Amino acid sequence: MPYEFLEDVATADIAFRANGKDLVELFKAAGDATINTMIENLEAIEPKETRQINLENDALDLLLFNFLQELIYYKDSEQMLLRPQEIHFEHKDSNHHLTAILQGEKLDSDRHHQRVDVKAVTLHRFQLEETQNAWISMVILDI
């Protein structure tokens, strides 16, 4: 599994570590971990609706932060459970640009087994780092 929940990091929040061989894999894993915090059965989310997001930031870690916040925003504003399908990165003018295609559907309490409600991504102990052969992030979600 490209992410794991961390039991001993936060007591009133939920922490996870995500990884990937490249940024696309890492962002997808972190996105799925964020949704999986809220919904137990990710496979029950059908790709019925599509949203495209475009983000930019001069800091790559804050781009990940903003990306995860978008998933929470759609859950709060439209009751949409979205999973990242395609992610593209570009670096220009000293900024990191992300374009992502998200697919999913409205929350259906009969089919989506709910866990907890995520309010936000926190900056507490938030990290994104490149190792010799992978990208690793640590994220704490406010529930």
Backbone hydrogen bonds in HBPLUS format (Angstrom, degrees):
<---DONOR---> <-ACCEPTOR-->    atom                        ^
c    i                          cat <-CA-CA->   ^        H-A-AA   ^      H-
h    n   atom  resd res      DA  || num        DHA   H-A  angle D-A-AA Bond
n    s   type  num  typ     dist DA aas  dist angle  dist       angle   num
A0019-ASN N   A0002-PRO O   2.92 MM  17  5.56 154.8  1.98 168.1 166.6     1
A0004-GLU N   A0017-ARG O   2.95 MM  13  5.52 151.4  2.03 150.6 159.8     2
A0017-ARG N   A0004-GLU O   2.95 MM  13  5.52 158.8  2.00 158.2 164.4     3
A0006-LEU N   A0015-ALA O   2.91 MM   9  5.31 170.4  1.92 132.3 135.3     4
A0014-ILE N   A0141-LEU O   3.04 MM 127  5.21 162.1  2.07 146.5 151.9     5
A0141-LEU N   A0014-ILE O   2.68 MM 127  5.21 172.0  1.69 160.3 160.9     6
A0016-PHE N   A0139-VAL O   2.84 MM 123  5.46 153.4  1.91 155.5 163.8     7
A0139-VAL N   A0016-PHE O   2.88 MM 123  5.46 165.9  1.90 164.0 168.4     8
A0018-ALA N   A0137-SER O   3.01 MM 119  5.28 146.6  2.13 132.7 143.2     9
A0137-SER N   A0018-ALA O   2.83 MM 119  5.28 156.6  1.88 157.3 159.3    10
A0020-GLY N   A0135-TRP O   3.02 MM 115  5.38 146.4  2.14 147.2 152.1    11
A0135-TRP N   A0020-GLY O   2.78 MM 115  5.38 163.3  1.81 166.6 172.3    12
A0026-LEU N   A0022-ASP O   3.05 MM   4  6.30 161.6  2.08 152.1 157.9    13
A0027-PHE N   A0023-LEU O   2.85 MM   4  5.98 171.6  1.86 156.2 157.8    14
A0028-LYS N   A0024-VAL O   3.00 MM   4  6.18 162.5  2.03 152.0 157.1    15
A0029-ALA N   A0025-GLU O   2.91 MM   4  6.07 161.3  1.95 149.0 154.4    16
A0030-ALA N   A0026-LEU O   2.86 MM   4  6.07 165.0  1.88 157.5 161.4    17
A0031-GLY N   A0027-PHE O   2.88 MM   4  5.99 152.8  1.95 143.8 151.8    18
A0032-ASP N   A0028-LYS O   2.90 MM   4  6.13 161.6  1.93 151.2 155.8    19
A0033-ALA N   A0029-ALA O   2.86 MM   4  6.07 154.5  1.92 147.4 155.2    20
A0034-THR N   A0030-ALA O   3.00 MM   4  6.16 152.2  2.08 142.6 149.5    21
A0035-ILE N   A0031-GLY O   3.08 MM   4  6.40 163.0  2.11 151.1 154.8    22
A0036-ASN N   A0032-ASP O   2.70 MM   4  5.79 155.9  1.75 149.3 157.5    23
A0037-THR N   A0033-ALA O   2.97 MM   4  6.10 127.0  2.26 136.5 148.1    24
A0037-THR N   A0034-THR O   3.31 MM   3  5.26 139.2  2.48  92.8 103.7    25
A0038-MET N   A0035-ILE O   2.93 MM   3  5.28 133.3  2.15 104.6 117.0    26
A0039-ILE N   A0035-ILE O   2.80 MM   4  6.02 156.5  1.86 153.3 161.5    27
A0115-ARG N   A0038-MET O   2.68 MM  77  4.96 161.0  1.71 141.2 140.3    28
A0040-GLU N   A0113-HIS O   2.71 MM  73  5.36 169.9  1.72 169.3 166.3    29
A0044-ALA N   A0041-ASN O   2.99 MM   3  5.65 161.1  2.03 119.8 125.8    30
A0045-ILE N   A0042-LEU O   2.96 MM   3  5.67 167.4  1.98 123.4 127.6    31
A0048-LYS N   A0046-GLU O   2.85 MM   2  5.61 138.5  2.02 105.8  93.5    32
A0048-LYS N   A0104-GLY O   3.00 MM  56  5.54 117.9  2.40 115.9 129.1    33
A0049-GLU N   A0104-GLY O   2.78 MM  55  5.44 156.4  1.83 156.1 162.5    34
A0104-GLY N   A0049-GLU O   2.98 MM  55  5.44 150.8  2.07 146.9 155.0    35
A0051-ARG N   A0102-LEU O   2.87 MM  51  5.16 157.6  1.92 148.5 154.2    36
A0102-LEU N   A0051-ARG O   2.78 MM  51  5.16 175.9  1.78 166.4 167.3    37
A0053-ILE N   A0100-ALA O   2.95 MM  47  5.35 157.8  2.00 148.7 156.0    38
A0100-ALA N   A0053-ILE O   2.95 MM  47  5.35 159.7  1.99 150.9 156.4    39
A0055-LEU N   A0098-LEU O   2.88 MM  43  5.14 159.9  1.92 146.9 153.8    40
A0098-LEU N   A0055-LEU O   2.81 MM  43  5.14 164.9  1.83 152.1 153.4    41
A0057-ASN N   A0096-HIS O   3.00 MM  39  5.42 149.3  2.10 145.2 155.0    42
A0096-HIS N   A0057-ASN O   2.77 MM  39  5.42 173.9  1.77 148.1 149.2    43
A0063-LEU N   A0059-ALA O   3.07 MM   4  6.39 133.9  2.29 141.7 154.9    44
A0063-LEU N   A0060-LEU O   3.17 MM   3  4.99 128.9  2.44  90.5 104.4    45
A0064-LEU N   A0060-LEU O   3.19 MM   4  6.58 151.2  2.28 146.2 152.2    46
A0065-PHE N   A0061-ASP O   3.02 MM   4  6.34 158.7  2.07 144.3 150.4    47
A0066-ASN N   A0062-LEU O   2.89 MM   4  6.04 163.4  1.92 142.9 146.6    48
A0067-PHE N   A0063-LEU O   2.91 MM   4  6.08 152.5  1.99 143.9 152.0    49
A0068-LEU N   A0064-LEU O   2.99 MM   4  6.27 163.6  2.02 158.7 161.0    50
A0069-GLN N   A0065-PHE O   3.01 MM   4  6.26 153.8  2.08 147.3 155.4    51
A0070-GLU N   A0066-ASN O   2.99 MM   4  6.26 142.6  2.13 143.6 152.8    52
A0070-GLU N   A0067-PHE O   3.18 MM   3  5.21 124.8  2.50  93.9 107.5    53
A0071-LEU N   A0067-PHE O   3.39 MM   4  6.84 149.8  2.48 144.1 150.5    54
A0072-ILE N   A0068-LEU O   3.24 MM   4  6.61 154.0  2.31 146.5 153.2    55
A0073-TYR N   A0069-GLN O   2.79 MM   4  6.04 152.8  1.86 148.3 156.9    56
A0074-TYR N   A0070-GLU O   3.00 MM   4  6.28 163.2  2.02 155.6 157.2    57
A0075-LYS N   A0071-LEU O   3.20 MM   4  6.40 151.6  2.29 138.2 146.0    58
A0076-ASP N   A0072-ILE O   2.91 MM   4  6.17 157.3  1.96 152.2 158.2    59
A0077-SER N   A0073-TYR O   2.74 MM   4  5.86 171.8  1.75 163.0 165.5    60
A0078-GLU N   A0074-TYR O   3.00 MM   4  5.39 155.6  2.06 131.2 138.8    61
A0080-MET N   A0074-TYR O   3.14 MM   6  5.43 167.1  2.15 128.2 124.4    62
A0079-GLN N   A0075-LYS O   3.08 MM   4  4.35 126.4  2.38 111.1 118.4    63
A0107-LEU N   A0079-GLN O   2.68 MM  28  5.56 152.7  1.76 166.0 173.9    64
A0081-LEU N   A0105-GLU O   2.84 MM  24  5.57 176.7  1.84 154.5 154.6    65
A0105-GLU N   A0081-LEU O   3.19 MM  24  5.57 138.7  2.37 141.5 144.3    66
A0083-ARG N   A0103-GLN O   2.79 MM  20  5.42 167.7  1.80 142.2 144.6    67
A0103-GLN N   A0083-ARG O   2.95 MM  20  5.42 164.0  1.97 149.4 149.9    68
A0085-GLN N   A0101-ILE O   2.83 MM  16  5.61 169.4  1.84 169.0 167.2    69
A0086-GLU N   A0101-ILE O   3.36 MM  15  5.07 160.7  2.40 130.8 136.0    70
A0101-ILE N   A0086-GLU O   2.84 MM  15  5.07 157.1  1.90 141.9 148.9    71
A0088-HIS N   A0099-THR O   2.82 MM  11  5.25 156.6  1.88 156.0 163.6    72
A0099-THR N   A0088-HIS O   2.97 MM  11  5.25 156.5  2.03 148.5 154.9    73
A0090-GLU N   A0097-HIS O   2.93 MM   7  5.04 142.5  2.07 142.6 146.9    74
A0097-HIS N   A0090-GLU O   2.69 MM   7  5.04 167.9  1.71 165.8 166.8    75
A0092-LYS N   A0095-ASN O   2.99 MM   3  5.49 148.6  2.09 156.6 161.8    76
A0095-ASN N   A0092-LYS O   2.94 MM   3  5.49 160.3  1.98 118.1 124.7    77
A0111-ARG N   A0108-ASP O   2.95 MM   3  5.55 135.5  2.15 116.2 127.3    78
A0112-HIS N   A0108-ASP O   2.72 MM   4  5.62 170.1  1.73 172.7 172.8    79
A0119-LYS N   A0142-ASP O   2.69 MM  23  5.49 161.6  1.72 157.7 163.8    80
A0120-ALA N   A0142-ASP O   3.43 MM  22  5.20 155.9  2.49 131.0 134.9    81
A0142-ASP N   A0120-ALA O   2.76 MM  22  5.20 161.7  1.79 156.0 161.4    82
A0122-THR N   A0140-ILE O   2.93 MM  18  5.71 164.3  1.95 174.8 170.8    83
A0126-PHE N   A0123-LEU O   3.15 MM   3  4.97 172.5  2.16 112.6 113.3    84
A0127-GLN N   A0138-MET O   3.09 MM  11  5.21 158.3  2.14 142.9 145.2    85
A0138-MET N   A0127-GLN O   2.94 MM  11  5.21 150.1  2.03 134.7 140.6    86
A0129-GLU N   A0136-ILE O   2.82 MM   7  5.43 162.1  1.85 160.7 166.9    87
A0136-ILE N   A0129-GLU O   2.85 MM   7  5.43 163.4  1.88 161.1 166.9    88
A0131-THR N   A0134-ALA O   2.72 MM   3  5.25 166.9  1.73 161.6 165.6    89
